[in-house]
């Protein structure tokens, strides 16, 4: 059986916002959609950063209306293509210390986000795998 790919395991589609989106709106989107990462994109739909639940929690106790997506997003989005092996996604997450990767495809010569793969998606992909435990 061939290795699973990122495309096999990723969450297809993204929910995006602009950098000037108020955090109150980001919170509403997270709660309404049960999505755990919002992609912050520029006018050309190029990813600038991600906003995760943890990024929002960092603002706990503050006035959310005073913050924008740009202020709370994590910079340096880690990316991967959907045809890459899932094991490469796992290795990249561990190497970079991140919980998710933005999945992108080249469309008209530009990288366009098409989904997200998270550590949880990778764990779900391991379901049914046979493991041999060796202790000692």
Backbone torsions as a table, in degrees:
resi	resn	phi	psi	omega
1	UNK	NA	128.1	-178.7
2	UNK	-68.5	157.2	176.6
3	UNK	-60.2	146.3	173.8
4	UNK	-71.0	149.1	178.1
5	UNK	-102.3	167.4	175.0
6	UNK	-56.5	-42.3	-179.7
7	UNK	-62.2	-29.0	177.5
8	UNK	-68.5	-32.2	-170.1
9	UNK	-108.9	-18.3	-173.1
10	UNK	-68.8	160.2	169.7
11	UNK	-85.3	116.3	-175.6
12	UNK	-77.3	141.0	-178.5
13	UNK	84.7	160.0	178.1
14	UNK	-135.4	162.1	168.0
15	UNK	-114.9	126.6	-173.8
16	UNK	-123.4	160.0	173.6
17	UNK	-142.8	167.8	177.2
18	UNK	-89.8	159.5	-178.6
19	UNK	-58.5	-29.7	-177.6
20	UNK	-89.3	6.0	177.9
21	UNK	-64.1	129.8	177.6
22	UNK	-63.9	143.6	179.7
23	UNK	-60.6	-30.3	177.2
24	UNK	-59.0	-37.4	177.2
25	UNK	-70.7	-39.1	176.8
26	UNK	-60.6	-44.2	178.9
27	UNK	-61.6	-43.0	178.0
28	UNK	-60.1	-43.3	179.3
29	UNK	-62.7	-45.7	179.8
30	UNK	-59.1	-46.1	-178.0
31	UNK	-70.6	-37.3	-179.1
32	UNK	-73.4	-28.7	-173.6
33	UNK	-108.5	-13.2	-174.8
34	UNK	58.6	31.1	174.8
35	UNK	-94.4	140.7	-173.8
36	UNK	-104.6	4.8	175.7
37	UNK	-152.3	127.7	177.6
38	UNK	-108.9	133.4	179.5
39	UNK	-90.3	129.2	176.2
40	UNK	-94.7	122.0	-175.8
41	UNK	-124.0	156.0	175.6
42	UNK	-89.5	-171.2	-176.1
43	UNK	-63.9	-24.6	179.0
44	UNK	-95.4	14.1	-178.9
45	UNK	63.4	25.8	174.6
46	UNK	-87.2	133.6	-177.1
47	UNK	-69.4	129.9	176.1
48	UNK	-103.3	-29.8	-177.0
49	UNK	-177.4	177.9	177.0
50	UNK	-125.1	147.0	171.9
51	UNK	-117.7	118.1	178.5
52	UNK	-104.4	171.3	174.6
53	UNK	-53.0	-43.2	-177.2
54	UNK	-64.2	-37.5	176.7
55	UNK	-60.4	-39.0	179.4
56	UNK	-71.2	-40.1	180.0
57	UNK	-60.1	-29.6	178.6
58	UNK	-59.8	-21.1	179.8
59	UNK	-93.8	6.0	-177.2
60	UNK	-52.8	130.4	177.9
61	UNK	88.7	-0.9	177.9
62	UNK	-105.8	170.3	176.9
63	UNK	-81.2	102.0	-175.6
64	UNK	-60.2	-28.3	-177.7
65	UNK	-67.5	-12.2	-179.1
66	UNK	-93.5	4.5	-176.3
67	UNK	-122.8	150.7	177.1
68	UNK	-115.3	166.9	179.1
69	UNK	-56.4	-41.7	-179.4
70	UNK	-57.8	-36.8	-177.3
71	UNK	-70.9	-29.4	-173.6
72	UNK	-107.7	-10.9	-176.7
73	UNK	-68.5	152.5	172.1
74	UNK	-87.1	125.0	178.9
75	UNK	-78.3	173.6	174.4
76	UNK	65.4	54.9	-179.3
77	UNK	-59.6	130.3	175.7
78	UNK	-88.6	131.0	-173.7
79	UNK	-122.1	160.6	176.0
80	UNK	-156.1	155.5	179.7
81	UNK	-95.3	151.6	-174.2
82	UNK	-66.0	-21.5	-178.8
83	UNK	-86.6	-0.8	178.9
84	UNK	-76.0	149.7	177.4
85	UNK	-63.1	143.1	178.9
86	UNK	-59.5	-32.8	179.4
87	UNK	-62.3	-30.1	176.1
88	UNK	-69.3	-38.1	176.3
89	UNK	-61.3	-43.8	179.4
90	UNK	-61.6	-45.5	-179.5
91	UNK	-62.9	-40.5	-179.2
92	UNK	-67.1	-40.7	178.3
93	UNK	-60.9	-43.9	180.0
94	UNK	-66.2	-43.8	-179.2
95	UNK	-62.4	-41.8	-176.0
96	UNK	-91.7	-8.8	179.4
97	UNK	68.2	39.5	-179.9
98	UNK	-120.8	160.9	-178.6
99	UNK	-97.9	-12.5	-177.3
100	UNK	-153.8	155.7	176.9
101	UNK	-124.9	142.3	173.9
102	UNK	-80.1	130.3	179.3
103	UNK	-98.1	129.4	-177.9
104	UNK	-134.2	155.8	173.3
105	UNK	-123.9	152.7	173.6
106	UNK	-83.0	117.4	179.2
107	UNK	-127.2	120.0	-178.3
108	UNK	54.5	39.3	177.3
109	UNK	78.2	0.9	-179.4
110	UNK	-117.1	145.7	175.3
111	UNK	-77.4	121.1	180.0
112	UNK	-119.1	130.1	178.0
113	UNK	-67.6	133.1	-179.8
114	UNK	-124.3	-6.3	-179.9
115	UNK	175.0	-177.1	178.5
116	UNK	-137.2	139.8	171.7
117	UNK	-117.5	130.0	-177.6
118	UNK	-112.4	168.1	175.1
119	UNK	-58.7	-36.9	177.8
120	UNK	-63.1	-39.7	177.0
121	UNK	-60.7	-40.3	178.8
122	UNK	-65.3	-42.1	178.6
123	UNK	-62.7	-43.6	177.3
124	UNK	-60.2	-35.7	178.6
125	UNK	-68.3	-18.8	178.2
126	UNK	-83.1	-9.7	-179.9
127	UNK	-55.6	131.5	178.5
128	UNK	87.7	-7.9	177.7
129	UNK	-68.8	144.5	178.2
130	UNK	-94.4	128.1	-178.3
131	UNK	-119.0	141.6	173.8
132	UNK	-112.1	118.2	-178.7
133	UNK	-92.6	131.0	176.1
134	UNK	-121.2	115.7	-178.8
135	UNK	-112.6	131.8	177.2
136	UNK	94.1	NA	NA
